[in-house]
Amino acid sequence: MAAAVIETHALGKTFGLTPVLQETEFKLSPGRGAIVIGGNGCGKSTLLAIFAGLVAPSEGYALVFGEDTRRFGPRYRRRIGMMSHQSFLYPDLTARENLEFYARLYQVSAPREVAESWLARLGLADWAGDRVRTFSRGMEQRLAAARAMIHGPSLLLLDEPFAGLDPDGVARVGTLIKSALEEGCSIVATAHTPFGVEGAEFEVYEIVRGQVVPCQEEDAPRRGRLRSLLRPRPS
Amino acid sequence: MNTFLAILRKDLLLELRGGRSTTALVSLALLVLVVLTFALDRTAGDGPANAAGALWIALVFAGMLGATRVMVAEHENGCLRALLLSPVDRAILYAAKLTASATFMIVAAAAASTMAMLFFNLEFSGSLATLAVALTLGALGFSALATLLAAISIRARGGELLLPLLIVPLFVPALIAGVKASAAALAGAPLAAAREWVGILIAFDILFVTAGYLLFEHVVGEE
């Protein structure tokens, strides 16, 4: 059996005196997709940031590719792609320059050509020479998706990947996510409510009282952190 | 080396587009020099010393405003996180940021020194090389310090207030050496006359460039 891409043990994160994640156990097998749902402030983004090695856990640990995220080196970071609430794009660079810059950071060969092909895949070729500052929220989100995937990561961490996208954008980003899964990439995505990508299978989890547990009611709308805290703690 | 050049190219491109750092640096340097030109007595015969003092005050103030921009700009849209998430070595990231910051400061120093010589009615002489050496070393040391401390302060609440409080005291040794070396240069003395002061500037640069290179990873590391 292949080793898990992500494995956490008693993972906890506290900001100041506020616990966000507590004794979290989570496992993701290679090539699988998982959606973590929950309300605002329940710890979804923190969980992804810990997996990316950007935030250190307060308790326990997270292993990604078998390596403790506290000790992540360039070799491991190269294998991760991340979409965050923030686009990670430079507003005064053009769409092409942004993608080309990130392609160079990840030492992708032929960065300009690769950037052009990603712009075409996301329907942004006509705006390749426009500065990101002039983009709508949806266009920026599409570009952010290309930025996260441009180096062909083995693990994609997607924080609300469809936020701000129009139907065409949802379809294009959904296609990218499906393609990534088909190519063996593992994916953890977050959302307020479960979502589906046609032809792709995701395990759905939710964050309840700081713990990641399999979702029991996939279609139920989530009403934020208060609801999560009021729910009984899983045994 | 490719990633170093990619980051440096990006920072210079952003500066060419926005011009925020260099404009802020040159504008503030001009303002300080104008004020000090009127405040100091230019007929007292110590023009070079006054000009050197005014020049370095202008550079320190301007540097605090402009030289830290290369780090602060990374905060917009969370780009610093993207850099930290990428496989780029933190030391290379520091080196690229330092080079960009020092480039902006050297451009500002060239403009400010020209203005200082005009405002204080000093003659251009063969000692310009000494002045250039002192200013370049000073700009490098200031940038090394500012880049490292800006990386700390941008993550702290009220970091913009914290930054000058951290930079100025630490920069004092280089500031004194820079003023002395520049005063000698503006008075027409050769480089040999300012050798000791230039030595202090070199030592300061080595200390803080090395410190930044080694500490940057820990400063910008995980939250």
Chai-1 contact restraints between the chains, C-beta under 6 A:
chainA,res_idxA,chainB,res_idxB,connection_type,confidence,min_distance_angstrom,max_distance_angstrom,comment,restraint_id
A,A52,B,L85,contact,1.0,0.0,6.0,A-B,restraint_1
A,L54,B,R81,contact,1.0,0.0,6.0,A-B,restraint_2
A,V55,B,E222,contact,1.0,0.0,6.0,A-B,restraint_3
A,V55,B,E223,contact,1.0,0.0,6.0,A-B,restraint_4
A,A56,B,E222,contact,1.0,0.0,6.0,A-B,restraint_5
A,P74,B,P87,contact,1.0,0.0,6.0,A-B,restraint_6
A,R77,B,P87,contact,1.0,0.0,6.0,A-B,restraint_7
A,R78,B,P87,contact,1.0,0.0,6.0,A-B,restraint_8
A,M82,B,L85,contact,1.0,0.0,6.0,A-B,restraint_9
A,Q86,B,N77,contact,1.0,0.0,6.0,A-B,restraint_10
A,Q86,B,G78,contact,1.0,0.0,6.0,A-B,restraint_11
A,S87,B,N77,contact,1.0,0.0,6.0,A-B,restraint_12
A,F88,B,G78,contact,1.0,0.0,6.0,A-B,restraint_13
A,F88,B,C79,contact,1.0,0.0,6.0,A-B,restraint_14
A,F88,B,A82,contact,1.0,0.0,6.0,A-B,restraint_15
A,L89,B,N77,contact,1.0,0.0,6.0,A-B,restraint_16
A,D92,B,L14,contact,1.0,0.0,6.0,A-B,restraint_17
A,D92,B,R17,contact,1.0,0.0,6.0,A-B,restraint_18
A,D92,B,G18,contact,1.0,0.0,6.0,A-B,restraint_19
A,F101,B,K10,contact,1.0,0.0,6.0,A-B,restraint_20
A,R104,B,A6,contact,1.0,0.0,6.0,A-B,restraint_21
A,L105,B,T3,contact,1.0,0.0,6.0,A-B,restraint_22
A,L105,B,S86,contact,1.0,0.0,6.0,A-B,restraint_23
A,L105,B,V88,contact,1.0,0.0,6.0,A-B,restraint_24
